[in-house]
Amino acid sequence: MSRHPTLRWAQTSDRLFITIDLPDAQDVKLKLDPEGKFCFSAVSGTEKIPYEVDIDLYDKVDINESKASIGMRNILYLIEKAEKKWWSRLLKQEGKPPVFVKIDWDKWIDEDEEKGDNSGNDMDFSSLDFSKLGLDPGGGMGADAFGEDDEDDNDIDDEGENKEGEKVDQTPLAGPINESGSSSKEPDAKA
């Protein structure tokens, strides 16, 4: 019985990228017809274990412009679509795809990215001088980045004055809390 290799895919409006992960593939056979029937078979390993994929692609393809490349670790297919449009899925059948079919996130491009609406995804940071951001050598934000000195977090001196010399009210917002949790200075009334 044949096994299914992992098949990763991505697309643009005019082509599909299909990568079949199968190290040391031998006797690789590919059949692609214009209606979108994609058949792959190969053997791999010292035991010559057979692998195959037989799927119906979502729509028609241009077999004359499609290409394949067999590498040591995988087989790459560049399949031209017959009609320039985005497919909602790889396979013609609806529902959950087989477990061996996965999205190739390394090659994936969203439809809006292809149209040129990158929405800030390709911002150019080359003119930005990160040394002016106050990062310390360890990569974190140093205290100087916020205009603070390292010695004291308190901006009020011992006499109750702030750095500008103005008197600051240091009255506590609440009284001390006794053991029962009450902030009242009176002992708790016991019933």
Phi, psi and chi 1 to 4 in degrees:
 res  aa     phi    psi   chi1   chi2   chi3   chi4
   1 MET       -  140.4 -179.9  171.4  179.2      -
   2 SER   -83.6  152.2  -64.3      -      -      -
   3 ARG  -104.2  165.5  -62.6  179.9 -177.3 -177.6
   4 HIS  -107.0  122.7  -62.8  -69.2      -      -
   5 PRO   -76.3  162.1   29.8  -34.6      -      -
   6 THR   -68.2  130.2  -60.1      -      -      -
   7 LEU  -116.1  117.6 -178.9  147.8      -      -
   8 ARG  -106.4  143.1  -65.3  179.1  -71.2  131.4
   9 TRP  -140.7  154.6   76.0  -75.9      -      -
  10 ALA  -149.3  169.5      -      -      -      -
  11 GLN  -149.6  159.0   71.4  172.8  -40.8      -
  12 THR  -121.7 -176.1   61.6      -      -      -
  13 SER   -68.1  -23.1   60.3      -      -      -
  14 ASP  -114.6   -4.9   57.5  -15.0      -      -
  15 ARG  -152.7  161.6   63.7 -180.0   54.9  124.3
  16 LEU  -113.1  145.1  -72.0  174.4      -      -
  17 PHE  -114.9  116.1  -57.6   96.7      -      -
  18 ILE  -119.3  125.7  -66.0 -178.6      -      -
  19 THR  -119.2  125.3  -56.7      -      -      -
  20 ILE  -106.8  116.0  -63.8 -179.3      -      -
  21 ASP   -82.9  106.0  -66.3  -34.9      -      -
  22 LEU  -154.7   94.8 -170.5   60.8      -      -
  23 PRO   -64.3  144.9  -16.0   25.6      -      -
  24 ASP    54.5   41.7  -58.2  -38.8      -      -
  25 ALA   -69.4  136.9      -      -      -      -
  26 GLN  -129.7  158.6  -58.7  167.0    9.1      -
  27 ASP    53.1   46.0  -61.8  -30.5      -      -
  28 VAL   -71.7  127.8  176.0      -      -      -
  29 LYS  -127.1  135.4  -65.5 -179.4  179.6   87.5
  30 LEU  -131.4  133.1  168.7   69.8      -      -
  31 LYS  -128.8  124.2 -177.6  179.8  176.6 -161.9
  32 LEU  -132.5  122.2 -178.9   65.1      -      -
  33 ASP  -111.3  160.8   71.0   20.6      -      -
  34 PRO   -60.0  -23.8  -22.7   31.4      -      -
  35 GLU   -77.9   -8.4  -65.2  -60.5  -48.8      -
  36 GLY   104.2   12.1      -      -      -      -
  37 LYS   -77.9  121.9 -178.7   77.2  169.5  171.5
  38 PHE  -118.7  116.4  178.7   87.3      -      -
  39 CYS  -124.2  132.5  -62.7      -      -      -
  40 PHE  -133.6  140.7  162.5   85.2      -      -
  41 SER  -148.5  149.9   66.4      -      -      -
  42 ALA  -167.2  167.9      -      -      -      -
  43 VAL  -120.2  154.0  -65.5      -      -      -
  44 SER  -147.7  152.4  179.6      -      -      -
  45 GLY    86.0  171.8      -      -      -      -
  46 THR   -70.4  -24.6   56.8      -      -      -
  47 GLU   -86.5    0.1  -67.8  107.0   27.3      -
  48 LYS    55.1   52.7  -54.4  -80.6 -173.0 -151.8
  49 ILE   -71.6  127.4  -60.7  170.3      -      -
  50 PRO   -78.9  140.1   24.7  -28.6      -      -
  51 TYR  -128.1  146.7  -71.0   85.9      -      -
  52 GLU  -153.7  154.2   67.1  178.5   31.3      -
  53 VAL  -136.1  131.5  173.3      -      -      -
  54 ASP  -138.5   99.8 -172.4   -1.2      -      -
  55 ILE  -132.0  157.5   56.8  175.7      -      -
  56 ASP  -105.0  114.7  -68.8  -46.5      -      -
  57 LEU   -67.9  159.5  -61.0  174.1      -      -
  58 TYR   -57.4  -37.7 -177.2   75.7      -      -
  59 ASP  -146.9 -174.8 -152.5  -12.1      -      -
  60 LYS   -73.5  154.0  -63.4  177.6 -177.6  178.1
  61 VAL  -130.7  162.0  -64.6      -      -      -
  62 ASP   -99.0  101.4 -177.3   -6.9      -      -
  63 ILE   -71.7  -23.3   59.7  171.8      -      -
  64 ASN   -73.3  -27.8  -63.5  -36.6      -      -
  65 GLU   -99.8   -2.4  -65.7  -63.7  -40.7      -
  66 SER   -83.5  150.5  -61.4      -      -      -
  67 LYS  -136.7  157.6  -58.7  171.6 -173.7  154.9
  68 ALA  -134.6  150.3      -      -      -      -
  69 SER  -139.9  122.2  172.4      -      -      -
  70 ILE   -99.1  119.4  -59.0  170.5      -      -
  71 GLY  -110.5 -178.5      -      -      -      -
  72 MET   -70.3  -31.9  -67.2  -64.9  -66.8      -
  73 ARG  -111.0  -20.7  -54.7 -144.7   38.6   85.9
  74 ASN  -156.5  169.6   51.2   31.8      -      -
  75 ILE  -118.5  125.5  -61.9   94.7      -      -
  76 LEU  -107.1  134.4  -54.9  171.1      -      -
  77 TYR  -123.2  131.7  -64.4  103.3      -      -
  78 LEU  -112.4  106.9  176.5   65.9      -      -
  79 ILE  -109.8  121.5  -59.1  173.4      -      -
  80 GLU   -80.6  133.0  -66.3  -69.4  -33.9      -
  81 LYS   -76.9  147.1  -64.1  177.9 -178.8  177.6
  82 ALA   -69.8  -34.3      -      -      -      -
  83 GLU  -124.7  132.7 -172.6  178.1  -25.5      -
  84 LYS   -76.9   99.5 -175.2  175.7  179.6  172.8
  85 LYS  -162.9  158.1   66.5  177.6 -177.5  177.6
  86 TRP   -81.4  136.0  -78.7   84.6      -      -
  87 TRP   -92.9  144.1  -66.0   -0.1      -      -
  88 SER   -78.1  -16.8   59.2      -      -      -
  89 ARG  -160.9  170.7   58.1 -172.9 -179.6  -87.4
  90 LEU   -79.4  -40.6  175.4   65.8      -      -
  91 LEU   -99.6  150.5  -54.7  177.3      -      -
  92 LYS   -65.6  -40.3 -171.2  169.9  -77.9 -169.3
  93 GLN   -67.3  140.8   75.3 -177.2   39.3      -
  94 GLU   -84.8  167.0  -68.2 -173.5   26.1      -
  95 GLY    98.2 -168.9      -      -      -      -
  96 LYS   -69.8  131.1 -171.8  174.7 -180.0  178.3
  97 PRO   -72.0  162.2   23.6  -30.5      -      -
  98 PRO   -58.0  155.1  -18.5   27.7      -      -
  99 VAL   -64.5  -22.4  -65.6      -      -      -
 100 PHE   -83.6   -7.3   64.1   89.1      -      -
 101 VAL   -95.6  122.5  174.7      -      -      -
 102 LYS  -134.0  159.8  -57.1 -176.2 -178.2  -47.2
 103 ILE   -82.4  136.5  -66.7  174.7      -      -
 104 ASP   -91.0   91.7 -170.4  -15.3      -      -
 105 TRP   -67.3  -20.8  -65.5  112.2      -      -
 106 ASP   -68.3  -28.5  -67.3  -24.7      -      -
 107 LYS  -108.2   -6.8  -67.4 -176.8  177.5   78.8
 108 TRP   -65.3  135.6 -169.6  -95.7      -      -
 109 ILE  -131.7  128.8  -62.6  172.9      -      -
 110 ASP   -72.9  155.2  -73.9  -30.3      -      -
 111 GLU   -59.1  -40.7 -171.2  173.1   -0.2      -
 112 ASP   -71.3  -26.4   57.5  -14.1      -      -
 113 GLU   -69.7  -37.1  -70.7  175.3  -13.2      -
 114 GLU   -67.2  -35.1 -176.0 -176.3   52.4      -
 115 LYS   -74.4   -6.9  -68.1  178.5 -178.4  175.8
 116 GLY    99.4   -1.2      -      -      -      -
 117 ASP   -90.7   78.5  178.1   24.7      -      -
 118 ASN   -81.6   -9.7  -70.1  -26.6      -      -
 119 SER    47.0   42.1  -56.8      -      -      -
 120 GLY    86.2    4.7      -      -      -      -
 121 ASN   -71.5  -20.1  -70.0  -22.5      -      -
 122 ASP  -119.0   48.4   60.4  -12.5      -      -
 123 MET   -67.1  145.1  -66.0  176.2   63.3      -
 124 ASP   -98.0  113.3  179.5   19.6      -      -
 125 PHE  -100.4   10.3  -69.0  104.6      -      -
 126 SER   -66.1  -28.4   62.5      -      -      -
 127 SER   -89.4   -2.5   63.2      -      -      -
 128 LEU   -84.6  128.0 -171.3   60.4      -      -
 129 ASP   -97.6  101.2 -176.1    4.0      -      -
 130 PHE   -68.5  -18.8  -73.4   99.3      -      -
 131 SER   -67.3  -20.8   66.7      -      -      -
 132 LYS   -85.5   -0.8  -66.2 -178.7 -178.7  175.5
 133 LEU   -87.2   -5.0  -66.0  177.3      -      -
 134 GLY    79.4   26.5      -      -      -      -
 135 LEU   -77.1  135.1  -64.0  174.3      -      -
 136 ASP   -79.4  165.5   68.2   11.5      -      -
 137 PRO   -58.5  -23.0  -20.5   27.9      -      -
 138 GLY   -79.2   -4.7      -      -      -      -
 139 GLY    98.7   -9.1      -      -      -      -
 140 GLY   -93.6  178.7      -      -      -      -
 141 MET   -86.8  122.8  -62.7  -67.0  -75.7      -
 142 GLY   -77.3  166.6      -      -      -      -
 143 ALA   -65.4  -31.2      -      -      -      -
 144 ASP   -66.4  -20.4  -67.2  -22.8      -      -
 145 ALA   -63.9  -24.5      -      -      -      -
 146 PHE  -105.6   11.4  -61.5  105.5      -      -
 147 GLY    75.0   22.8      -      -      -      -
 148 GLU  -109.3  152.6  -60.2  174.3   -1.0      -
 149 ASP   -90.6  158.4   52.9    4.8      -      -
 150 ASP   -76.9  -19.9  -66.9  -24.5      -      -
 151 GLU   -76.9  -42.2  -61.5  168.9   10.5      -
 152 ASP  -139.0  128.7 -169.3    7.4      -      -
 153 ASP   -83.1  -15.6  -69.2  -17.9      -      -
 154 ASN   -91.6  124.5 -167.3   -6.2      -      -
 155 ASP   -88.0    6.0  -71.0  -20.1      -      -
 156 ILE  -112.6  129.9  -58.2  171.6      -      -
 157 ASP   -81.7 -179.8   63.5   14.9      -      -
 158 ASP   -65.2  -23.1  -66.6  -25.1      -      -
 159 GLU   -88.2    3.5  -72.6   79.0   40.0      -
 160 GLY    83.6   24.9      -      -      -      -
 161 GLU  -116.5  144.8  -65.1 -179.3   -1.1      -
 162 ASN   -84.8 -176.5   63.5   12.8      -      -
 163 LYS   -63.8  -23.3  -70.1 -178.2 -179.2  175.4
 164 GLU   -86.5    0.0  -72.3   79.5   33.1      -
 165 GLY    86.8    7.1      -      -      -      -
 166 GLU   -84.6  144.4  -59.6  167.5  -16.2      -
 167 LYS   -70.3  136.5 -109.2  -24.7 -163.8 -179.3
 168 VAL  -120.1  133.3  176.4      -      -      -
 169 ASP   -73.5  120.5 -177.7   17.1      -      -
 170 GLN  -110.8   24.7  -68.4 -175.6  -50.1      -
 171 THR   -68.2  131.4  -53.6      -      -      -
 172 PRO   -62.1  147.0   -6.7   11.7      -      -
 173 LEU   -75.6  -23.1  -63.6  175.9      -      -
 174 ALA  -143.5  156.4      -      -      -      -
 175 GLY   -76.8  174.4      -      -      -      -
 176 PRO   -65.4  148.7   18.3  -25.0      -      -
 177 ILE   -94.7  125.8  -62.0  177.0      -      -
 178 ASN   -86.1 -179.0   59.1   21.8      -      -
 179 GLU   -60.8  -29.6  -71.6 -178.3   21.5      -
 180 SER   -80.6   -6.4   67.1      -      -      -
 181 GLY    97.2   -3.4      -      -      -      -
 182 SER   -83.7  144.0  168.7      -      -      -
 183 SER   -94.5    2.8   62.2      -      -      -
 184 SER   -72.2  145.7  167.9      -      -      -
 185 LYS   -80.8  -11.8  -66.7 -175.8 -178.0 -174.3
 186 GLU   -83.8  144.9  -59.9  -64.0  -42.0      -
 187 PRO   -63.8  151.2    1.6   -1.0      -      -
 188 ASP   -66.2  138.1  -74.1  -17.0      -      -
 189 ALA   -79.3  127.6      -      -      -      -
 190 LYS   -98.4  137.9  -55.6  -94.4 -174.9 -157.9
 191 ALA   -91.7      -      -      -      -      -
